[in-house]
Amino acid sequence: MNADCDDLVGLGADLEPGTLLAAYRCGLFPMPVDRLFGRSSLAWWSPDPRGVLPFNALRITRSLRQACKRFEIRVDTAFDAVVEACADPSRPGAWITDEIRTAYGRLHRLGWAHSVEAWTPDGRLAGGLYGVAIGGLFAGESMFHARERWGRDASKVALVALVEMLKADGAAGRLLDVQWGTPHLRRLGVVEISREEYLSRLRAALRLDLPAVFGHTPRSAHSSGPSAGIRRESSA
């Protein structure tokens, strides 16, 4: 990521579901800051500029198109495994703490956080991504692919599948937020927009219904206990 001081807008608070959902609705997301003031702190970010992926800007190369044929796409069948892989501390820039994993696992069980997964034909999780869906917003948090050869391009395939899911109903104004426009993401078609423009698009997106693939009604952010087990799968 390419964060600077202007992107950091708050410190502290908690990772309860209600806090997280209120933050996303205001254009914020959490990410810990190590060694700030001599300790690890929970920070809240609103990048300016903000990375977003316009659906029609997604760049699908010939090799990526071929890779899409190698994997089966599933939704929400291995959320915890996807987050665990994204949290691998050996990855460059690793930032996902145990507290973050627990918080997003809770959001997933309540129906607000989702994973898109790329599986090999023999049943190995090759890659995927996870994020938070609120109305027409999908706030992408992290993505990964297995380091072995069979995992090559799996995270990109999951992203292609996510875009197809988000635009399936043709609703205008859906927003795919990727936080920062890194060089890797820009090669896939991500663009950067101002904070003001992002918040304007966010307000419009939040008025939309959830995409069909995430279309069950999430539970209250204040409820507790397990949500109904719903297995959803989609093929790219």
C-alpha positions as a printed NumPy array, in Angstrom:
array([[  0.   ,   0.   ,   0.   ],
       [  1.015,   3.613,  -0.431],
       [ -0.388,   5.148,   2.745],
       [  0.564,   8.548,   4.063],
       [ -0.386,  10.564,   7.132],
       [ -3.321,  12.227,   5.395],
       [ -4.902,   8.801,   4.833],
       [ -5.019,   8.063,   8.574],
       [ -8.075,   9.72 ,  10.101],
       [ -8.507,   8.095,  13.523],
       [ -7.086,   5.827,  16.223],
       [ -8.65 ,   3.506,  18.751],
       [-12.284,   2.339,  19.055],
       [-13.096,  -1.363,  18.643],
       [-13.818,  -3.984,  16.008],
       [-17.377,  -4.813,  16.994],
       [-19.7  ,  -5.467,  14.023],
       [-21.652,  -2.254,  14.532],
       [-18.452,  -0.213,  14.635],
       [-17.094,  -1.803,  11.468],
       [-20.303,  -1.371,   9.477],
       [-20.669,   2.257,  10.556],
       [-17.066,   2.862,   9.489],
       [-17.544,   1.376,   6.016],
       [-20.69 ,   3.449,   5.531],
       [-18.577,   6.531,   6.255],
       [-15.748,   5.507,   3.93 ],
       [-13.385,   4.23 ,   6.648],
       [-11.701,   0.877,   7.2  ],
       [ -9.444,  -0.456,   9.975],
       [ -5.81 ,  -1.451,   9.703],
       [ -3.409,  -1.739,  12.64 ],
       [ -0.35 ,   0.475,  12.848],
       [  2.675,  -1.18 ,  14.428],
       [  4.911,   0.621,  16.886],
       [  2.928,   3.847,  16.784],
       [  3.701,   5.715,  20.   ],
       [  5.679,   2.63 ,  21.056],
       [  2.796,   0.197,  20.713],
       [  0.489,  -1.403,  18.152],
       [ -2.639,   0.704,  17.596],
       [ -5.874,   0.228,  15.698],
       [ -5.996,   2.883,  12.997],
       [ -8.86 ,   3.978,  10.745],
       [ -8.098,   4.962,   7.172],
       [ -9.726,   6.999,   4.428],
       [ -7.178,   7.152,   1.583],
       [ -7.009,  10.208,  -0.623],
       [ -6.826,   9.25 ,  -3.412],
       [ -8.849,   6.03 ,  -3.095],
       [ -8.386,   2.945,  -5.248],
       [-11.504,   1.628,  -6.991],
       [-12.006,  -0.841,  -9.809],
       [-14.511,   0.229, -12.485],
       [-16.03 ,  -2.957, -13.848],
       [-15.458,  -2.01 , -17.473],
       [-11.797,  -1.203, -16.745],
       [-10.82 ,  -4.695, -15.549],
       [ -7.972,  -5.885, -17.747],
       [ -8.247,  -9.556, -18.622],
       [ -5.193, -10.667, -20.561],
       [ -5.14 , -13.762, -22.727],
       [ -3.237, -15.679, -20.06 ],
       [ -5.705, -14.598, -17.347],
       [ -8.606, -15.645, -19.533],
       [ -7.014, -19.075, -19.854],
       [ -6.409, -19.195, -16.102],
       [-10.114, -18.611, -15.484],
       [-10.794, -21.984, -17.122],
       [ -8.537, -23.815, -14.666],
       [-10.453, -23.018, -11.485],
       [-13.874, -23.515,  -9.969],
       [-15.278, -20.418,  -8.263],
       [-17.106, -20.769,  -4.955],
       [-18.556, -18.139,  -2.647],
       [-18.437, -18.275,   1.143],
       [-17.459, -21.938,   1.408],
       [-14.038, -21.354,   3.046],
       [-14.103, -17.835,   4.453],
       [-11.888, -18.556,   7.449],
       [ -9.319, -20.341,   5.26 ],
       [ -9.155, -17.391,   2.876],
       [ -8.598, -14.918,   5.714],
       [ -5.99 , -17.202,   7.28 ],
       [ -4.079, -17.379,   3.995],
       [ -4.299, -13.597,   3.556],
       [ -2.968, -13.203,   7.107],
       [  0.147, -15.326,   6.492],
       [  2.827, -13.373,   8.421],
       [  5.485, -14.326,   5.875],
       [  3.747, -12.295,   3.158],
       [  5.25 ,  -8.868,   2.384],
       [  3.322,  -6.144,   4.166],
       [  1.341,  -8.594,   6.293],
       [ -1.071,  -6.645,   8.515],
       [ -3.961,  -8.952,   9.441],
       [ -3.851,  -9.616,  13.181],
       [ -5.708, -12.238,  15.197],
       [ -8.112,  -9.494,  16.266],
       [ -8.838,  -8.589,  12.646],
       [ -9.394, -12.257,  11.757],
       [-11.811, -12.693,  14.646],
       [-13.714,  -9.502,  13.82 ],
       [-14.229, -10.339,  10.148],
       [-15.113, -13.927,  10.971],
       [-17.896, -12.512,  13.15 ],
       [-19.033, -10.239,  10.302],
       [-19.061, -13.248,   7.995],
       [-21.251, -15.271,  10.337],
       [-23.639, -12.316,  10.497],
       [-23.792, -12.228,   6.683],
       [-21.829,  -9.026,   5.982],
       [-18.361, -10.316,   5.02 ],
       [-17.822, -12.677,   2.093],
       [-15.143, -14.676,   0.354],
       [-14.724, -15.469,  -3.331],
       [-12.577, -18.572,  -3.764],
       [-10.73 , -20.223,  -6.662],
       [-10.46 , -24.008,  -6.314],
       [ -8.525, -26.542,  -8.373],
       [-10.436, -29.436,  -9.94 ],
       [ -8.95 , -31.777,  -7.331],
       [-10.289, -29.685,  -4.45 ],
       [ -7.398, -27.44 ,  -3.38 ],
       [ -8.008, -23.82 ,  -2.389],
       [ -5.723, -22.048,  -4.858],
       [ -6.569, -18.452,  -4.063],
       [ -9.273, -15.992,  -3.206],
       [-10.284, -12.703,  -1.686],
       [-12.556, -11.416,   1.029],
       [-14.358,  -8.199,   1.807],
       [-17.49 ,  -6.539,   3.152],
       [-20.715,  -6.102,   1.165],
       [-23.169,  -3.352,   2.119],
       [-25.803,  -2.524,  -0.463],
       [-23.938,  -1.755,  -3.692],
       [-20.541,  -1.481,  -1.985],
       [-18.022,  -4.295,  -1.952],
       [-15.053,  -3.243,   0.146],
       [-12.192,  -5.56 ,  -0.729],
       [ -9.877,  -6.299,   2.183],
       [ -7.217,  -8.727,   0.961],
       [ -6.477, -11.437,  -1.595],
       [ -4.026, -14.325,  -1.906],
       [ -2.893, -17.155,  -4.129],
       [ -1.092, -20.358,  -3.247],
       [  2.636, -20.113,  -3.875],
       [  2.779, -23.439,  -5.658],
       [  2.508, -23.519,  -9.419],
       [ -1.088, -24.71 ,  -9.266],
       [ -2.034, -21.47 ,  -7.479],
       [ -0.719, -19.143, -10.151],
       [ -3.172, -16.333, -11.019],
       [ -5.839, -17.744,  -8.668],
       [ -6.348, -14.444,  -6.829],
       [ -6.8  , -12.634, -10.142],
       [ -9.327, -15.261, -11.23 ],
       [-11.275, -14.662,  -8.009],
       [-11.266, -10.927,  -8.752],
       [-12.562, -11.519, -12.286],
       [-15.337, -13.68 , -10.835],
       [-16.222, -11.024,  -8.249],
       [-16.584,  -8.365, -10.928],
       [-18.859, -10.644, -12.943],
       [-21.016, -11.235,  -9.869],
       [-21.249,  -7.55 ,  -9.019],
       [-22.306,  -6.493, -12.493],
       [-24.611,  -9.456, -13.188],
       [-27.86 ,  -7.562, -12.558],
       [-26.771,  -4.51 , -14.531],
       [-27.404,  -2.139, -11.628],
       [-25.574,   1.139, -12.15 ],
       [-23.577,   2.639,  -9.319],
       [-22.076,  -0.43 ,  -7.648],
       [-18.683,   0.318,  -6.116],
       [-15.691,  -2.009,  -5.809],
       [-13.306,  -0.433,  -3.308],
       [ -9.708,  -1.691,  -3.144],
       [ -8.431,   0.933,  -0.677],
       [ -5.14 ,   1.937,  -2.341],
       [ -4.185,   1.872,  -6.021],
       [ -1.003,  -0.202,  -5.821],
       [  1.077,  -0.829,  -8.965],
       [ -0.159,  -4.446,  -9.053],
       [ -3.804,  -3.397,  -8.846],
       [ -3.373,  -0.616, -11.391],
       [ -2.193,  -3.228, -13.875],
       [ -5.556,  -4.922, -13.4  ],
       [ -7.465,  -1.71 , -14.127],
       [ -7.755,  -0.032, -10.742],
       [ -7.959,   3.761, -10.854],
       [ -7.625,   6.365,  -8.113],
       [-10.266,   8.944,  -7.3  ],
       [-10.383,  11.744,  -4.742],
       [-11.843,  11.187,  -1.287],
       [-14.66 ,  13.581,  -2.144],
       [-15.533,  11.622,  -5.291],
       [-15.307,   8.323,  -3.429],
       [-17.708,   9.46 ,  -0.708],
       [-20.154,  10.7  ,  -3.325],
       [-20.093,   7.322,  -5.099],
       [-20.33 ,   5.536,  -1.762],
       [-23.531,   7.354,  -0.807],
       [-25.108,   6.296,  -4.095],
       [-23.897,   2.71 ,  -3.805],
       [-25.292,   2.26 ,  -0.306],
       [-28.794,   2.923,  -1.642],
       [-28.631,  -0.166,  -3.873],
       [-29.651,  -3.717,  -3.034],
       [-27.047,  -6.383,  -2.429],
       [-25.954,  -8.36 ,  -5.489],
       [-27.861, -11.624,  -5.865],
       [-24.849, -13.709,  -4.896],
       [-24.795, -11.992,  -1.485],
       [-28.514, -11.326,  -1.469],
       [-29.637, -13.049,   1.734],
       [-30.508, -10.551,   4.448],
       [-27.573, -10.058,   6.842],
       [-28.286, -10.407,  10.523],
       [-28.246,  -7.427,  12.824],
       [-24.754,  -6.272,  13.67 ],
       [-25.802,  -6.424,  17.311],
       [-27.087, -10.016,  17.273],
       [-25.1  , -12.963,  18.514],
       [-24.936, -16.654,  17.81 ],
       [-24.44 , -18.565,  14.539],
       [-26.252, -17.552,  11.382],
       [-28.011, -20.068,   9.179],
       [-25.563, -22.134,   7.168],
       [-26.02 , -21.229,   3.499],
       [-23.691, -22.729,   0.916],
       [-23.418, -20.581,  -2.196],
       [-21.4  , -21.436,  -5.229],
       [-20.943, -19.805,  -8.604],
       [-18.84 , -20.749, -11.575],
       [-16.73 , -18.246, -13.461]])
